[in-house]
């Protein structure tokens, strides 16, 4: 069963978009992702958040972070688009 960890909405403005990506990476770290993998997760999330913002400037970007077993899933919506990223959490905390 997929458990929603958190949802976050930020303005599509470039000053606020990094907050969503950083939150996802920090959550991954809290579950035991090594810093380098959490950084890669943050970078991937930032790309998806930026793409959503480019598709609909001036709106909001939402990110939902869920966990199912040893997998982390990020769903990013904004600008009429939706994208999902998945990462395996090797050695994640229960």
C-alpha positions as CSV (number, residue, x, y, z in Angstrom):
1,X,0.0,0.0,0.0
2,X,1.3,3.4,-0.9
3,X,1.6,5.9,2.0
4,X,1.5,9.6,1.2
5,X,4.4,11.2,3.1
6,X,3.6,14.8,2.2
7,X,2.3,17.1,-0.4
8,X,3.7,20.6,-1.1
9,X,2.6,23.3,-3.5
10,X,4.8,26.2,-4.4
11,X,4.5,29.1,-6.9
12,X,5.9,28.4,-10.3
13,X,8.2,31.4,-9.8
14,X,11.9,30.3,-10.1
15,X,12.6,31.7,-6.6
16,X,10.2,29.0,-5.0
17,X,10.6,26.0,-7.3
18,X,13.8,24.6,-5.6
19,X,11.8,24.3,-2.3
20,X,9.8,21.4,-3.7
21,X,12.8,19.5,-5.1
22,X,14.9,20.1,-1.9
23,X,12.0,18.8,0.3
24,X,11.9,15.6,-1.7
25,X,15.7,15.1,-1.4
26,X,15.7,15.7,2.3
27,X,12.8,13.3,2.8
28,X,14.9,10.7,0.9
29,X,17.8,11.3,3.2
30,X,15.6,10.9,6.3
31,X,14.7,7.4,5.0
32,X,18.3,6.4,4.7
33,X,19.3,7.5,1.1
34,X,23.0,8.3,1.0
35,X,23.7,12.0,0.5
36,X,24.8,11.4,-3.1
37,X,21.6,9.5,-4.0
38,X,19.5,12.1,-2.3
39,X,21.3,14.8,-4.3
40,X,20.5,12.9,-7.5
41,X,16.9,12.7,-6.4
42,X,16.8,16.4,-5.8
43,X,18.3,17.1,-9.2
44,X,15.8,14.9,-11.0
45,X,13.0,16.4,-9.0
46,X,14.2,19.9,-10.0
47,X,14.2,19.0,-13.7
48,X,10.6,17.8,-13.5
49,X,9.5,20.8,-11.4
50,X,11.2,23.2,-13.9
51,X,9.5,21.4,-16.9
52,X,6.1,21.7,-15.2
53,X,6.7,25.4,-14.5
54,X,7.8,26.0,-18.1
55,X,4.6,24.4,-19.4
56,X,2.4,26.8,-17.3
57,X,4.2,29.8,-16.1
58,X,2.5,31.9,-13.4
59,X,0.7,29.0,-11.7
60,X,1.6,26.6,-8.9
61,X,3.6,23.4,-8.9
62,X,2.5,20.6,-6.6
63,X,4.7,17.7,-5.5
64,X,3.3,14.6,-3.7
65,X,5.8,12.2,-2.1
66,X,4.7,8.7,-1.3
67,X,6.4,5.6,0.0
68,X,5.6,2.0,-0.8
69,X,7.9,-0.5,0.9
70,X,11.4,0.2,-0.3
71,X,10.3,2.7,-3.0
72,X,9.8,6.4,-3.0
73,X,7.5,8.0,-5.6
74,X,7.3,11.7,-6.5
75,X,4.4,13.0,-8.5
76,X,4.8,16.5,-9.8
77,X,1.9,18.4,-11.3
78,X,1.7,21.9,-12.8
79,X,1.2,23.7,-16.0
80,X,-1.3,21.1,-17.2
81,X,1.3,18.3,-16.9
82,X,2.0,15.5,-14.5
83,X,5.2,13.4,-14.1
84,X,6.2,10.7,-11.7
85,X,9.7,9.8,-10.5
86,X,10.4,6.6,-8.6
87,X,13.5,5.7,-6.6
88,X,14.4,2.5,-4.8
89,X,15.4,3.0,-1.2
90,X,18.2,0.5,-0.5
91,X,18.5,0.0,3.2
92,X,15.7,2.4,4.0
93,X,14.4,2.9,7.5
94,X,11.0,1.3,8.3
